[in-house]
Every structure is written in C-alpha cells, then in structure tokens.
C-alpha cells in the first residue's frame, strides 16, 4: 500500500500525465505521483467540506467530484476553489452522488446511488433492493435531467472512447447498463454485462476502449436471497445489520471488459491485505486501486499480457 495517510480513498483517477487524484473520508482531495522507483508524493490540493467519492479529471487542472454530501462539484486543483455544479435534481437534494464522466462538449453524466439512503447507510440500499438509483445528465449551462431511473444502487459511470454510449454500474444488481447516446440505437438501454461475480463499483476506461471495473465485494448468498424477497425483508435485515456493521471480506477482484462486454482480464485475490476495492485505474503496466474503508492506495503490476488472462494479485502492494 502507498500513501497510507489518506483515509478511505474511494476512487482513484489519472490525468494521463503521471498524476493521480483521490478523495479522502475527511473531504481532502489529494494529488499523487507514483514514479517507478516506488517513491510516492502525496499533496493535498483542495477540500470539499463533504465526502468525495467518484472523480473525473478534466482539462486545465479541473477535477469533477461527486460528493456524497454536497452533490456534483467542480474543483480547481491549482487554487483549491470548489464550486457546486449540481446540488439537487428536480427540486430534490442529491442525497448520494456517486460517479461522473465528462464528454468532449462538456456534458456531464453522473449517478446517484440512492434517493433513500445516504453514504453512511449504503448497506441499507443494497439490502432493501428497491431501486432508487439514477443516471443523470447535465448539459453545459443547464439543469440535471434524469436519463435512467429505478436503478439498483447506481455507481460507476464511464463513456465509450467515441462517446457513442455511457455505462453505469448497478451494484445491487451485479450488472452494467449501457445507454446508447448516438447512432441508430440512440436512447436505447441494454445490459453490457450481468450476473457479475461481485458488486461492481467505480469504472474507468483504459487503452483500447477497455473498461476496468472494481468489484467491491463478492456476491453473498444471503444478499441474493433477500433480493428475491419483498423489500420489507431487506429493511428488517438492515435494521439488524446496523447494530454490528459487518466488515467486507478480505478479497480483491478487478474485471476488465471490452466494449462488447467480453472479459479481457479477471484478476483476484483472497485473504488480501487490502479489502473492498471501490475504484481502479490503469497506468501503463500498473493498476492503482482505492477503497472506501482502507487507508492508502494499493498498487499491482499487471501480467505481461492481459488479453483473456485470469490471475491473482500476487504482487499486490
């Protein structure tokens, strides 16, 4: 692990120039450099006065931040200025803004995990399984509009390289939805991947239009059973779980998917020193991972060939 002074780096993104950004539980936005020597420099660049989750680097030192408490933010990484881009949608406060992607024309696509539960009660949203998540769009100078509603814990968001579609993860349904934005299928929604082996969280796009997906935890038989029962069963389970807050399993799993939904890479490790990976990005031959609950980022060197590879994180550090 590196930069262990950073508590709860839920997402991690690269600006493509050797710099990485992550947000901590106390609201601090950090900029990091991870040279090949292993020496890490971590510098705080801003503070959101909330709880930053999903991030998206933008031109000229801008950073888009989904803050669980304040909504969709614009952060200037040079002077630390923070501006709210969207704090509500349709007159309703954004209770749980989760992840964001920006198109070339400045259009923003972002997710709200739940309209009922906040970040501190995220497990309630998973267990109740009533589908109050959303995918929204914010046009430059406009107001947020809902593109997809009724999502089961909407989470990671990513655009195709040609911006023909946008992906959104449904953590509570183990799947990735694809909404077409251009072409003959524009406006149509379909599944890119479903029946995933864990809860998909943040998504990042890597070289070759490959989407890297962090699985925050493996599927749980008890959760699957609750999802087949009426919502009141999930609410009862959440009331019971609140008293002891079960810890996530010590597992790490990352999937890389092509734009057709094919698995390009499947990396995993049981009994990991790092748990609940919620964000991942590729930088050259390395994967950088963040976690909602851990301190610091995890770094792993990829296998020499990632095409159709399945392996373990033996060199996780």
Steps between C-alpha positions, in 0.01 A plus 500: 500500500611859436401839643353340812432843647197521268194353673233339284613590144175382341601571139829563321546658156791594277534822301715320242809701593629291787280660765225328694214640705297352780262627767520416871238439767570840657424685173858558387586464132853365451734511201756221480795406284602135489841476330638159408752523784211448740544837671162667537423867538154586628389863523160632615358738238144575615231425755136441406352543850322172438582142402650466150429177310529465121743730316559602139804700383424782258714742294697790648538359848129450560366205692139386513401355834188314610460586865262284703395798709518797263422365152695547177797733546760681290844517663790713382811304593721811464336725757271255681179685409187283522174578321172308511380406150191312614368465852151388408299355212133573442481685829636201694837511676762267358530272801768264370687629193738220398697524173537723194633501142547801271445510123714708264229768475484541878189289556518318833353159573476411867337250731301519822527172687184539706229757558414335831832420668813708550860381488509414870211258440611364162442142612132578553468591134657169397289287734165671440541471122218735405685675217515872578823570312528725195720595207483872426630737235610860544538705182726807512296781653202270555330318785538131588263267315432135577599258223444173687295449815428203726860379501616260771771701675640691201875541526788523251456700178719494187474615139608305194808640330285623208227613745244281325376365834525549874534219753359498850558230760211365704677371809184351648417302185853379406487656154610778266240687294584663168300801379560582135554872434555504123426289193190298409459371858520845660286509814486124535621330817638148521722286720870498418567244773280332759531225756836637608685312778491798735372852563628729219608839625702767318592457133793650310575482129848388402691464173321315222154596626535250784294568811658419836240413763564481873295232676456629854422154633397151385140396466344392828245217509301673774475823301387312190229336709381836636476636146244231418286601796275806558684826589379479860733200548795711388399784730481259793843359413641851485360587844674193638827566314522863615582391854820314405592628151657187347842553344558422133689181420874521443479451126609699198354452153532711188340434163596654166227492236504583131239730349317181396483377858766230459729438798851609405654457842384350830733554793424391853647429839352341809629579851628829366677758717272753331120476493191651340659642186259767378712677237764397246695658217771370270828682458738328259572155639352578841157507658435756773214417735304691761268389779216653698627345824879462472782748557710567192498367145593152381732451202527189284714424196297345219591167337719540187195428284157591630307359202250243626715452810387378837741539786558600858640811663816333621690830478236713665670769707 
